[in-house]
Amino acid sequence: MDIAITSIILGVFGLVIAVVLNKQTDAAIRAEDERAKELIVKMDERMEKGEKETQEIIKKMDERTERTEREHRETLQYIASLQLLHD
């Protein structure tokens, strides 16, 4: 009879341990999922910021190119007008 009681106690003890470990595992998985979600959000924010900065740089480069081309045309027109005056 002592063996039967001991077996029951050990079985209940094993069941309690299994339940506790299962809950701890679930909590750890949820915490890891939450950390992963936070990392994904941060990465998305960084990527969006990087894309905005890249677009700003491209816009500035386009503006500089347009200004340089305009100045070049104006210079060529000025040189052409000087040549007409000289002739």
PDB file of N, CA, C and O in Angstrom:
ATOM      1  N   MET A   1       0.804  -1.175   0.000  1.00  0.00           N
ATOM      2  CA  MET A   1       0.000   0.000   0.000  1.00  0.00           C
ATOM      3  C   MET A   1       0.863   1.261   0.000  1.00  0.00           C
ATOM      4  O   MET A   1       0.500   2.265  -0.614  1.00  0.00           O
ATOM      5  N   ASP A   2       1.984   1.212   0.675  1.00  0.00           N
ATOM      6  CA  ASP A   2       2.880   2.359   0.694  1.00  0.00           C
ATOM      7  C   ASP A   2       3.395   2.685  -0.705  1.00  0.00           C
ATOM      8  O   ASP A   2       3.584   3.852  -1.048  1.00  0.00           O
ATOM      9  N   ILE A   3       3.618   1.656  -1.503  1.00  0.00           N
ATOM     10  CA  ILE A   3       4.102   1.872  -2.869  1.00  0.00           C
ATOM     11  C   ILE A   3       3.031   2.561  -3.701  1.00  0.00           C
ATOM     12  O   ILE A   3       3.345   3.421  -4.524  1.00  0.00           O
ATOM     13  N   ALA A   4       1.788   2.200  -3.501  1.00  0.00           N
ATOM     14  CA  ALA A   4       0.688   2.814  -4.250  1.00  0.00           C
ATOM     15  C   ALA A   4       0.557   4.283  -3.889  1.00  0.00           C
ATOM     16  O   ALA A   4       0.385   5.124  -4.772  1.00  0.00           O
ATOM     17  N   ILE A   5       0.636   4.601  -2.612  1.00  0.00           N
ATOM     18  CA  ILE A   5       0.534   5.995  -2.171  1.00  0.00           C
ATOM     19  C   ILE A   5       1.730   6.793  -2.682  1.00  0.00           C
ATOM     20  O   ILE A   5       1.588   7.924  -3.147  1.00  0.00           O
ATOM     21  N   THR A   6       2.909   6.182  -2.587  1.00  0.00           N
ATOM     22  CA  THR A   6       4.119   6.844  -3.078  1.00  0.00           C
ATOM     23  C   THR A   6       4.005   7.094  -4.576  1.00  0.00           C
ATOM     24  O   THR A   6       4.392   8.160  -5.055  1.00  0.00           O
ATOM     25  N   SER A   7       3.487   6.140  -5.311  1.00  0.00           N
ATOM     26  CA  SER A   7       3.313   6.297  -6.759  1.00  0.00           C
ATOM     27  C   SER A   7       2.340   7.424  -7.070  1.00  0.00           C
ATOM     28  O   SER A   7       2.571   8.220  -7.981  1.00  0.00           O
ATOM     29  N   ILE A   8       1.258   7.489  -6.314  1.00  0.00           N
ATOM     30  CA  ILE A   8       0.266   8.550  -6.529  1.00  0.00           C
ATOM     31  C   ILE A   8       0.888   9.910  -6.227  1.00  0.00           C
ATOM     32  O   ILE A   8       0.726  10.859  -6.993  1.00  0.00           O
ATOM     33  N   ILE A   9       1.605   9.997  -5.099  1.00  0.00           N
ATOM     34  CA  ILE A   9       2.245  11.268  -4.726  1.00  0.00           C
ATOM     35  C   ILE A   9       3.258  11.684  -5.784  1.00  0.00           C
ATOM     36  O   ILE A   9       3.300  12.848  -6.182  1.00  0.00           O
ATOM     37  N   LEU A  10       4.075  10.737  -6.241  1.00  0.00           N
ATOM     38  CA  LEU A  10       5.065  11.048  -7.280  1.00  0.00           C
ATOM     39  C   LEU A  10       4.384  11.444  -8.588  1.00  0.00           C
ATOM     40  O   LEU A  10       4.860  12.332  -9.295  1.00  0.00           O
ATOM     41  N   GLY A  11       3.274  10.788  -8.906  1.00  0.00           N
ATOM     42  CA  GLY A  11       2.525  11.127 -10.119  1.00  0.00           C
ATOM     43  C   GLY A  11       1.966  12.534 -10.056  1.00  0.00           C
ATOM     44  O   GLY A  11       2.061  13.296 -11.018  1.00  0.00           O
ATOM     45  N   VAL A  12       1.376  12.879  -8.907  1.00  0.00           N
ATOM     46  CA  VAL A  12       0.832  14.230  -8.717  1.00  0.00           C
ATOM     47  C   VAL A  12       1.969  15.247  -8.759  1.00  0.00           C
ATOM     48  O   VAL A  12       1.845  16.298  -9.387  1.00  0.00           O
ATOM     49  N   PHE A  13       3.066  14.933  -8.097  1.00  0.00           N
ATOM     50  CA  PHE A  13       4.228  15.820  -8.087  1.00  0.00           C
ATOM     51  C   PHE A  13       4.754  16.023  -9.513  1.00  0.00           C
ATOM     52  O   PHE A  13       5.083  17.143  -9.905  1.00  0.00           O
ATOM     53  N   GLY A  14       4.828  14.953 -10.270  1.00  0.00           N
ATOM     54  CA  GLY A  14       5.267  15.045 -11.674  1.00  0.00           C
ATOM     55  C   GLY A  14       4.319  15.886 -12.505  1.00  0.00           C
ATOM     56  O   GLY A  14       4.747  16.666 -13.355  1.00  0.00           O
ATOM     57  N   LEU A  15       3.024  15.724 -12.254  1.00  0.00           N
ATOM     58  CA  LEU A  15       2.016  16.506 -12.972  1.00  0.00           C
ATOM     59  C   LEU A  15       2.147  17.993 -12.644  1.00  0.00           C
ATOM     60  O   LEU A  15       2.066  18.841 -13.533  1.00  0.00           O
ATOM     61  N   VAL A  16       2.351  18.303 -11.363  1.00  0.00           N
ATOM     62  CA  VAL A  16       2.529  19.702 -10.948  1.00  0.00           C
ATOM     63  C   VAL A  16       3.770  20.291 -11.615  1.00  0.00           C
ATOM     64  O   VAL A  16       3.733  21.411 -12.125  1.00  0.00           O
ATOM     65  N   ILE A  17       4.855  19.544 -11.611  1.00  0.00           N
ATOM     66  CA  ILE A  17       6.089  20.015 -12.257  1.00  0.00           C
ATOM     67  C   ILE A  17       5.849  20.253 -13.745  1.00  0.00           C
ATOM     68  O   ILE A  17       6.307  21.258 -14.290  1.00  0.00           O
ATOM     69  N   ALA A  18       5.145  19.353 -14.400  1.00  0.00           N
ATOM     70  CA  ALA A  18       4.865  19.502 -15.833  1.00  0.00           C
ATOM     71  C   ALA A  18       4.041  20.756 -16.101  1.00  0.00           C
ATOM     72  O   ALA A  18       4.317  21.487 -17.053  1.00  0.00           O
ATOM     73  N   VAL A  19       3.033  21.012 -15.272  1.00  0.00           N
ATOM     74  CA  VAL A  19       2.187  22.203 -15.442  1.00  0.00           C
ATOM     75  C   VAL A  19       3.007  23.469 -15.236  1.00  0.00           C
ATOM     76  O   VAL A  19       2.902  24.412 -16.020  1.00  0.00           O
ATOM     77  N   VAL A  20       3.826  23.493 -14.180  1.00  0.00           N
ATOM     78  CA  VAL A  20       4.655  24.674 -13.895  1.00  0.00           C
ATOM     79  C   VAL A  20       5.634  24.922 -15.040  1.00  0.00           C
ATOM     80  O   VAL A  20       5.774  26.054 -15.505  1.00  0.00           O
ATOM     81  N   LEU A  21       6.301  23.884 -15.489  1.00  0.00           N
ATOM     82  CA  LEU A  21       7.260  24.040 -16.591  1.00  0.00           C
ATOM     83  C   LEU A  21       6.564  24.501 -17.871  1.00  0.00           C
ATOM     84  O   LEU A  21       7.107  25.319 -18.613  1.00  0.00           O
ATOM     85  N   ASN A  22       5.381  23.988 -18.126  1.00  0.00           N
ATOM     86  CA  ASN A  22       4.622  24.381 -19.310  1.00  0.00           C
ATOM     87  C   ASN A  22       4.269  25.867 -19.252  1.00  0.00           C
ATOM     88  O   ASN A  22       4.392  26.577 -20.250  1.00  0.00           O
ATOM     89  N   LYS A  23       3.829  26.337 -18.075  1.00  0.00           N
ATOM     90  CA  LYS A  23       3.488  27.754 -17.924  1.00  0.00           C
ATOM     91  C   LYS A  23       4.723  28.633 -18.079  1.00  0.00           C
ATOM     92  O   LYS A  23       4.660  29.691 -18.706  1.00  0.00           O
ATOM     93  N   GLN A  24       5.840  28.201 -17.512  1.00  0.00           N
ATOM     94  CA  GLN A  24       7.075  28.973 -17.640  1.00  0.00           C
ATOM     95  C   GLN A  24       7.529  29.029 -19.097  1.00  0.00           C
ATOM     96  O   GLN A  24       7.981  30.068 -19.577  1.00  0.00           O
ATOM     97  N   THR A  25       7.404  27.913 -19.786  1.00  0.00           N
ATOM     98  CA  THR A  25       7.781  27.871 -21.197  1.00  0.00           C
ATOM     99  C   THR A  25       6.889  28.791 -22.017  1.00  0.00           C
ATOM    100  O   THR A  25       7.375  29.537 -22.867  1.00  0.00           O
ATOM    101  N   ASP A  26       5.591  28.741 -21.764  1.00  0.00           N
ATOM    102  CA  ASP A  26       4.661  29.625 -22.476  1.00  0.00           C
ATOM    103  C   ASP A  26       4.984  31.089 -22.212  1.00  0.00           C
ATOM    104  O   ASP A  26       4.962  31.910 -23.129  1.00  0.00           O
ATOM    105  N   ALA A  27       5.284  31.418 -20.950  1.00  0.00           N
ATOM    106  CA  ALA A  27       5.623  32.807 -20.605  1.00  0.00           C
ATOM    107  C   ALA A  27       6.911  33.232 -21.307  1.00  0.00           C
ATOM    108  O   ALA A  27       7.007  34.357 -21.798  1.00  0.00           O
ATOM    109  N   ALA A  28       7.888  32.350 -21.355  1.00  0.00           N
ATOM    110  CA  ALA A  28       9.151  32.671 -22.022  1.00  0.00           C
ATOM    111  C   ALA A  28       8.934  32.872 -23.521  1.00  0.00           C
ATOM    112  O   ALA A  28       9.523  33.770 -24.124  1.00  0.00           O
ATOM    113  N   ILE A  29       8.101  32.045 -24.111  1.00  0.00           N
ATOM    114  CA  ILE A  29       7.806  32.178 -25.547  1.00  0.00           C
ATOM    115  C   ILE A  29       7.084  33.490 -25.821  1.00  0.00           C
ATOM    116  O   ILE A  29       7.405  34.184 -26.786  1.00  0.00           O
ATOM    117  N   ARG A  30       6.116  33.836 -24.983  1.00  0.00           N
ATOM    118  CA  ARG A  30       5.400  35.109 -25.162  1.00  0.00           C
ATOM    119  C   ARG A  30       6.355  36.294 -25.021  1.00  0.00           C
ATOM    120  O   ARG A  30       6.288  37.247 -25.798  1.00  0.00           O
ATOM    121  N   ALA A  31       7.240  36.231 -24.032  1.00  0.00           N
ATOM    122  CA  ALA A  31       8.205  37.319 -23.831  1.00  0.00           C
ATOM    123  C   ALA A  31       9.135  37.438 -25.036  1.00  0.00           C
ATOM    124  O   ALA A  31       9.438  38.544 -25.483  1.00  0.00           O
ATOM    125  N   GLU A  32       9.582  36.316 -25.555  1.00  0.00           N
ATOM    126  CA  GLU A  32      10.467  36.332 -26.730  1.00  0.00           C
ATOM    127  C   GLU A  32       9.729  36.864 -27.951  1.00  0.00           C
ATOM    128  O   GLU A  32      10.300  37.618 -28.739  1.00  0.00           O
ATOM    129  N   ASP A  33       8.480  36.485 -28.113  1.00  0.00           N
ATOM    130  CA  ASP A  33       7.668  37.012 -29.217  1.00  0.00           C
ATOM    131  C   ASP A  33       7.526  38.527 -29.110  1.00  0.00           C
ATOM    132  O   ASP A  33       7.610  39.239 -30.111  1.00  0.00           O
ATOM    133  N   GLU A  34       7.312  39.008 -27.901  1.00  0.00           N
ATOM    134  CA  GLU A  34       7.165  40.456 -27.688  1.00  0.00           C
ATOM    135  C   GLU A  34       8.468  41.180 -28.032  1.00  0.00           C
ATOM    136  O   GLU A  34       8.444  42.232 -28.671  1.00  0.00           O
ATOM    137  N   ARG A  35       9.589  40.627 -27.616  1.00  0.00           N
ATOM    138  CA  ARG A  35      10.892  41.229 -27.954  1.00  0.00           C
ATOM    139  C   ARG A  35      11.107  41.228 -29.459  1.00  0.00           C
ATOM    140  O   ARG A  35      11.612  42.200 -30.021  1.00  0.00           O
ATOM    141  N   ALA A  36      10.727  40.150 -30.101  1.00  0.00           N
ATOM    142  CA  ALA A  36      10.880  40.072 -31.557  1.00  0.00           C
ATOM    143  C   ALA A  36      10.013  41.125 -32.245  1.00  0.00           C
ATOM    144  O   ALA A  36      10.454  41.762 -33.202  1.00  0.00           O
ATOM    145  N   LYS A  37       8.792  41.310 -31.766  1.00  0.00           N
ATOM    146  CA  LYS A  37       7.909  42.330 -32.345  1.00  0.00           C
ATOM    147  C   LYS A  37       8.511  43.718 -32.175  1.00  0.00           C
ATOM    148  O   LYS A  37       8.473  44.530 -33.099  1.00  0.00           O
ATOM    149  N   GLU A  38       9.069  43.994 -30.993  1.00  0.00           N
ATOM    150  CA  GLU A  38       9.698  45.293 -30.751  1.00  0.00           C
ATOM    151  C   GLU A  38      10.877  45.513 -31.694  1.00  0.00           C
ATOM    152  O   GLU A  38      11.057  46.605 -32.232  1.00  0.00           O
ATOM    153  N   LEU A  39      11.675  44.468 -31.887  1.00  0.00           N
ATOM    154  CA  LEU A  39      12.813  44.583 -32.802  1.00  0.00           C
ATOM    155  C   LEU A  39      12.354  44.845 -34.232  1.00  0.00           C
ATOM    156  O   LEU A  39      12.955  45.646 -34.946  1.00  0.00           O
ATOM    157  N   ILE A  40      11.302  44.177 -34.639  1.00  0.00           N
ATOM    158  CA  ILE A  40      10.771  44.377 -35.992  1.00  0.00           C
ATOM    159  C   ILE A  40      10.282  45.806 -36.158  1.00  0.00           C
ATOM    160  O   ILE A  40      10.523  46.430 -37.191  1.00  0.00           O
ATOM    161  N   VAL A  41       9.596  46.327 -35.149  1.00  0.00           N
ATOM    162  CA  VAL A  41       9.108  47.710 -35.216  1.00  0.00           C
ATOM    163  C   VAL A  41      10.285  48.675 -35.314  1.00  0.00           C
ATOM    164  O   VAL A  41      10.259  49.605 -36.120  1.00  0.00           O
ATOM    165  N   LYS A  42      11.316  48.461 -34.498  1.00  0.00           N
ATOM    166  CA  LYS A  42      12.499  49.332 -34.537  1.00  0.00           C
ATOM    167  C   LYS A  42      13.184  49.256 -35.898  1.00  0.00           C
ATOM    168  O   LYS A  42      13.597  50.277 -36.448  1.00  0.00           O
ATOM    169  N   MET A  43      13.302  48.051 -36.436  1.00  0.00           N
ATOM    170  CA  MET A  43      13.930  47.892 -37.747  1.00  0.00           C
ATOM    171  C   MET A  43      13.115  48.600 -38.820  1.00  0.00           C
ATOM    172  O   MET A  43      13.680  49.251 -39.698  1.00  0.00           O
ATOM    173  N   ASP A  44      11.797  48.479 -38.757  1.00  0.00           N
ATOM    174  CA  ASP A  44      10.934  49.161 -39.721  1.00  0.00           C
ATOM    175  C   ASP A  44      11.098  50.673 -39.617  1.00  0.00           C
ATOM    176  O   ASP A  44      11.163  51.367 -40.632  1.00  0.00           O
ATOM    177  N   GLU A  45      11.165  51.182 -38.383  1.00  0.00           N
ATOM    178  CA  GLU A  45      11.341  52.624 -38.187  1.00  0.00           C
ATOM    179  C   GLU A  45      12.678  53.087 -38.749  1.00  0.00           C
ATOM    180  O   GLU A  45      12.752  54.122 -39.411  1.00  0.00           O
ATOM    181  N   ARG A  46      13.739  52.320 -38.484  1.00  0.00           N
ATOM    182  CA  ARG A  46      15.064  52.676 -39.010  1.00  0.00           C
ATOM    183  C   ARG A  46      15.072  52.640 -40.530  1.00  0.00           C
ATOM    184  O   ARG A  46      15.652  53.513 -41.174  1.00  0.00           O
ATOM    185  N   MET A  47      14.426  51.626 -41.102  1.00  0.00           N
ATOM    186  CA  MET A  47      14.384  51.515 -42.551  1.00  0.00           C
ATOM    187  C   MET A  47      13.629  52.697 -43.150  1.00  0.00           C
ATOM    188  O   MET A  47      14.056  53.272 -44.152  1.00  0.00           O
ATOM    189  N   GLU A  48      12.513  53.055 -42.535  1.00  0.00           N
ATOM    190  CA  GLU A  48      11.719  54.180 -43.022  1.00  0.00           C
ATOM    191  C   GLU A  48      12.523  55.477 -42.924  1.00  0.00           C
ATOM    192  O   GLU A  48      12.503  56.300 -43.839  1.00  0.00           O
ATOM    193  N   LYS A  49      13.223  55.648 -41.814  1.00  0.00           N
ATOM    194  CA  LYS A  49      14.059  56.841 -41.634  1.00  0.00           C
ATOM    195  C   LYS A  49      15.163  56.869 -42.693  1.00  0.00           C
ATOM    196  O   LYS A  49      15.440  57.915 -43.279  1.00  0.00           O
ATOM    197  N   GLY A  50      15.785  55.723 -42.931  1.00  0.00           N
ATOM    198  CA  GLY A  50      16.836  55.639 -43.944  1.00  0.00           C
ATOM    199  C   GLY A  50      16.310  55.955 -45.334  1.00  0.00           C
ATOM    200  O   GLY A  50      16.978  56.632 -46.115  1.00  0.00           O
ATOM    201  N   GLU A  51      15.114  55.468 -45.644  1.00  0.00           N
ATOM    202  CA  GLU A  51      14.513  55.745 -46.949  1.00  0.00           C
ATOM    203  C   GLU A  51      14.210  57.234 -47.103  1.00  0.00           C
ATOM    204  O   GLU A  51      14.422  57.807 -48.171  1.00  0.00           O
ATOM    205  N   LYS A  52      13.711  57.860 -46.030  1.00  0.00           N
ATOM    206  CA  LYS A  52      13.427  59.296 -46.082  1.00  0.00           C
ATOM    207  C   LYS A  52      14.712  60.088 -46.295  1.00  0.00           C
ATOM    208  O   LYS A  52      14.752  61.018 -47.100  1.00  0.00           O
ATOM    209  N   GLU A  53      15.760  59.713 -45.567  1.00  0.00           N
ATOM    210  CA  GLU A  53      17.041  60.404 -45.716  1.00  0.00           C
ATOM    211  C   GLU A  53      17.582  60.229 -47.129  1.00  0.00           C
ATOM    212  O   GLU A  53      18.115  61.172 -47.714  1.00  0.00           O
ATOM    213  N   THR A  54      17.448  59.030 -47.675  1.00  0.00           N
ATOM    214  CA  THR A  54      17.907  58.783 -49.040  1.00  0.00           C
ATOM    215  C   THR A  54      17.128  59.637 -50.026  1.00  0.00           C
ATOM    216  O   THR A  54      17.712  60.214 -50.943  1.00  0.00           O
ATOM    217  N   GLN A  55      15.809  59.722 -49.847  1.00  0.00           N
ATOM    218  CA  GLN A  55      14.991  60.545 -50.738  1.00  0.00           C
ATOM    219  C   GLN A  55      15.374  62.017 -50.634  1.00  0.00           C
ATOM    220  O   GLN A  55      15.391  62.726 -51.641  1.00  0.00           O
ATOM    221  N   GLU A  56      15.682  62.481 -49.421  1.00  0.00           N
ATOM    222  CA  GLU A  56      16.105  63.867 -49.244  1.00  0.00           C
ATOM    223  C   GLU A  56      17.429  64.124 -49.957  1.00  0.00           C
ATOM    224  O   GLU A  56      17.603  65.161 -50.597  1.00  0.00           O
ATOM    225  N   ILE A  57      18.353  63.188 -49.846  1.00  0.00           N
ATOM    226  CA  ILE A  57      19.650  63.325 -50.510  1.00  0.00           C
ATOM    227  C   ILE A  57      19.458  63.353 -52.020  1.00  0.00           C
ATOM    228  O   ILE A  57      20.059  64.178 -52.708  1.00  0.00           O
ATOM    229  N   ILE A  58      18.624  62.456 -52.539  1.00  0.00           N
ATOM    230  CA  ILE A  58      18.361  62.420 -53.981  1.00  0.00           C
ATOM    231  C   ILE A  58      17.735  63.732 -54.432  1.00  0.00           C
ATOM    232  O   ILE A  58      18.097  64.267 -55.480  1.00  0.00           O
ATOM    233  N   LYS A  59      16.799  64.252 -53.646  1.00  0.00           N
ATOM    234  CA  LYS A  59      16.145  65.517 -53.995  1.00  0.00           C
ATOM    235  C   LYS A  59      17.169  66.648 -54.037  1.00  0.00           C
ATOM    236  O   LYS A  59      17.166  67.453 -54.968  1.00  0.00           O
ATOM    237  N   LYS A  60      18.045  66.712 -53.033  1.00  0.00           N
ATOM    238  CA  LYS A  60      19.079  67.753 -53.007  1.00  0.00           C
ATOM    239  C   LYS A  60      20.023  67.611 -54.198  1.00  0.00           C
ATOM    240  O   LYS A  60      20.411  68.609 -54.806  1.00  0.00           O
ATOM    241  N   MET A  61      20.389  66.385 -54.529  1.00  0.00           N
ATOM    242  CA  MET A  61      21.274  66.161 -55.674  1.00  0.00           C
ATOM    243  C   MET A  61      20.594  66.597 -56.967  1.00  0.00           C
ATOM    244  O   MET A  61      21.225  67.214 -57.825  1.00  0.00           O
ATOM    245  N   ASP A  62      19.310  66.277 -57.109  1.00  0.00           N
ATOM    246  CA  ASP A  62      18.567  66.706 -58.299  1.00  0.00           C
ATOM    247  C   ASP A  62      18.512  68.225 -58.388  1.00  0.00           C
ATOM    248  O   ASP A  62      18.680  68.797 -59.465  1.00  0.00           O
ATOM    249  N   GLU A  63      18.275  68.877 -57.245  1.00  0.00           N
ATOM    250  CA  GLU A  63      18.229  70.341 -57.234  1.00  0.00           C
ATOM    251  C   GLU A  63      19.585  70.928 -57.613  1.00  0.00           C
ATOM    252  O   GLU A  63      19.653  71.892 -58.376  1.00  0.00           O
ATOM    253  N   ARG A  64      20.655  70.358 -57.089  1.00  0.00           N
ATOM    254  CA  ARG A  64      22.006  70.834 -57.431  1.00  0.00           C
ATOM    255  C   ARG A  64      22.289  70.624 -58.916  1.00  0.00           C
ATOM    256  O   ARG A  64      22.866  71.488 -59.575  1.00  0.00           O
ATOM    257  N   THR A  65      21.878  69.471 -59.433  1.00  0.00           N
ATOM    258  CA  THR A  65      22.098  69.186 -60.852  1.00  0.00           C
ATOM    259  C   THR A  65      21.339  70.184 -61.711  1.00  0.00           C
ATOM    260  O   THR A  65      21.883  70.712 -62.681  1.00  0.00           O
ATOM    261  N   GLU A  66      20.086  70.443 -61.362  1.00  0.00           N
ATOM    262  CA  GLU A  66      19.296  71.421 -62.122  1.00  0.00           C
ATOM    263  C   GLU A  66      19.934  72.803 -62.054  1.00  0.00           C
ATOM    264  O   GLU A  66      20.017  73.501 -63.064  1.00  0.00           O
ATOM    265  N   ARG A  67      20.385  73.197 -60.869  1.00  0.00           N
ATOM    266  CA  ARG A  67      21.019  74.506 -60.713  1.00  0.00           C
ATOM    267  C   ARG A  67      22.306  74.577 -61.539  1.00  0.00           C
ATOM    268  O   ARG A  67      22.566  75.581 -62.204  1.00  0.00           O
ATOM    269  N   THR A  68      23.099  73.522 -61.496  1.00  0.00           N
ATOM    270  CA  THR A  68      24.347  73.489 -62.264  1.00  0.00           C
ATOM    271  C   THR A  68      24.058  73.551 -63.755  1.00  0.00           C
ATOM    272  O   THR A  68      24.724  74.283 -64.487  1.00  0.00           O
ATOM    273  N   GLU A  69      23.068  72.786 -64.211  1.00  0.00           N
ATOM    274  CA  GLU A  69      22.712  72.819 -65.636  1.00  0.00           C
ATOM    275  C   GLU A  69      22.210  74.196 -66.046  1.00  0.00           C
ATOM    276  O   GLU A  69      22.551  74.682 -67.124  1.00  0.00           O
ATOM    277  N   ARG A  70      21.403  74.831 -65.199  1.00  0.00           N
ATOM    278  CA  ARG A  70      20.896  76.172 -65.486  1.00  0.00           C
ATOM    279  C   ARG A  70      22.052  77.179 -65.559  1.00  0.00           C
ATOM    280  O   ARG A  70      22.109  78.010 -66.465  1.00  0.00           O
ATOM    281  N   GLU A  71      22.967  77.090 -64.594  1.00  0.00           N
ATOM    282  CA  GLU A  71      24.125  77.987 -64.600  1.00  0.00           C
ATOM    283  C   GLU A  71      24.992  77.747 -65.827  1.00  0.00           C
ATOM    284  O   GLU A  71      25.534  78.688 -66.406  1.00  0.00           O
ATOM    285  N   HIS A  72      25.119  76.492 -66.218  1.00  0.00           N
ATOM    286  CA  HIS A  72      25.910  76.161 -67.406  1.00  0.00           C
ATOM    287  C   HIS A  72      25.265  76.766 -68.658  1.00  0.00           C
ATOM    288  O   HIS A  72      25.957  77.350 -69.492  1.00  0.00           O
ATOM    289  N   ARG A  73      23.948  76.627 -68.788  1.00  0.00           N
ATOM    290  CA  ARG A  73      23.245  77.221 -69.930  1.00  0.00           C
ATOM    291  C   ARG A  73      23.397  78.741 -69.937  1.00  0.00           C
ATOM    292  O   ARG A  73      23.633  79.347 -70.982  1.00  0.00           O
ATOM    293  N   GLU A  74      23.259  79.349 -68.753  1.00  0.00           N
ATOM    294  CA  GLU A  74      23.406  80.801 -68.663  1.00  0.00           C
ATOM    295  C   GLU A  74      24.814  81.234 -69.055  1.00  0.00           C
ATOM    296  O   GLU A  74      24.998  82.250 -69.725  1.00  0.00           O
ATOM    297  N   THR A  75      25.794  80.461 -68.634  1.00  0.00           N
ATOM    298  CA  THR A  75      27.180  80.775 -68.992  1.00  0.00           C
ATOM    299  C   THR A  75      27.379  80.654 -70.493  1.00  0.00           C
ATOM    300  O   THR A  75      28.020  81.507 -71.107  1.00  0.00           O
ATOM    301  N   LEU A  76      26.832  79.597 -71.088  1.00  0.00           N
ATOM    302  CA  LEU A  76      26.962  79.428 -72.538  1.00  0.00           C
ATOM    303  C   LEU A  76      26.258  80.559 -73.283  1.00  0.00           C
ATOM    304  O   LEU A  76      26.768  81.050 -74.290  1.00  0.00           O
ATOM    305  N   GLN A  77      25.094  80.972 -72.796  1.00  0.00           N
ATOM    306  CA  GLN A  77      24.384  82.090 -73.426  1.00  0.00           C
ATOM    307  C   GLN A  77      25.191  83.375 -73.294  1.00  0.00           C
ATOM    308  O   GLN A  77      25.247  84.170 -74.233  1.00  0.00           O
ATOM    309  N   TYR A  78      25.810  83.585 -72.151  1.00  0.00           N
ATOM    310  CA  TYR A  78      26.620  84.779 -71.935  1.00  0.00           C
ATOM    311  C   TYR A  78      27.821  84.771 -72.876  1.00  0.00           C
ATOM    312  O   TYR A  78      28.148  85.788 -73.487  1.00  0.00           O
ATOM    313  N   ILE A  79      28.472  83.621 -72.987  1.00  0.00           N
ATOM    314  CA  ILE A  79      29.628  83.508 -73.895  1.00  0.00           C
ATOM    315  C   ILE A  79      29.187  83.753 -75.330  1.00  0.00           C
ATOM    316  O   ILE A  79      29.873  84.443 -76.084  1.00  0.00           O
ATOM    317  N   ALA A  80      28.041  83.188 -75.711  1.00  0.00           N
ATOM    318  CA  ALA A  80      27.538  83.392 -77.074  1.00  0.00           C
ATOM    319  C   ALA A  80      27.229  84.864 -77.308  1.00  0.00           C
ATOM    320  O   ALA A  80      27.510  85.381 -78.389  1.00  0.00           O
ATOM    321  N   SER A  81      26.658  85.549 -76.325  1.00  0.00           N
ATOM    322  CA  SER A  81      26.354  86.975 -76.499  1.00  0.00           C
ATOM    323  C   SER A  81      27.633  87.792 -76.584  1.00  0.00           C
ATOM    324  O   SER A  81      27.684  88.778 -77.320  1.00  0.00           O
ATOM    325  N   LEU A  82      28.664  87.403 -75.850  1.00  0.00           N
ATOM    326  CA  LEU A  82      29.950  88.103 -75.943  1.00  0.00           C
ATOM    327  C   LEU A  82      30.567  87.905 -77.323  1.00  0.00           C
ATOM    328  O   LEU A  82      31.152  88.828 -77.890  1.00  0.00           O
ATOM    329  N   GLN A  83      30.433  86.706 -77.851  1.00  0.00           N
ATOM    330  CA  GLN A  83      30.981  86.443 -79.184  1.00  0.00           C
ATOM    331  C   GLN A  83      30.243  87.257 -80.236  1.00  0.00           C
ATOM    332  O   GLN A  83      30.857  87.753 -81.181  1.00  0.00           O
ATOM    333  N   LEU A  84      28.918  87.399 -80.080  1.00  0.00           N
ATOM    334  CA  LEU A  84      28.145  88.209 -81.023  1.00  0.00           C
ATOM    335  C   LEU A  84      28.571  89.667 -80.943  1.00  0.00           C
ATOM    336  O   LEU A  84      28.667  90.342 -81.969  1.00  0.00           O
ATOM    337  N   LEU A  85      28.825  90.156 -79.745  1.00  0.00           N
ATOM    338  CA  LEU A  85      29.277  91.538 -79.583  1.00  0.00           C
ATOM    339  C   LEU A  85      30.667  91.730 -80.170  1.00  0.00           C
ATOM    340  O   LEU A  85      30.976  92.787 -80.721  1.00  0.00           O
ATOM    341  N   HIS A  86      31.485  90.726 -80.051  1.00  0.00           N
ATOM    342  CA  HIS A  86      32.864  90.809 -80.541  1.00  0.00           C
ATOM    343  C   HIS A  86      32.908  90.782 -82.061  1.00  0.00           C
ATOM    344  O   HIS A  86      33.769  91.415 -82.673  1.00  0.00           O
ATOM    345  N   ASP A  87      31.991  90.058 -82.663  1.00  0.00           N
ATOM    346  CA  ASP A  87      31.990  89.924 -84.128  1.00  0.00           C
ATOM    347  C   ASP A  87      31.439  91.141 -84.728  1.00  0.00           C
ATOM    348  O   ASP A  87      31.347  91.239 -85.952  1.00  0.00           O
TER     349      ASP A  87
END
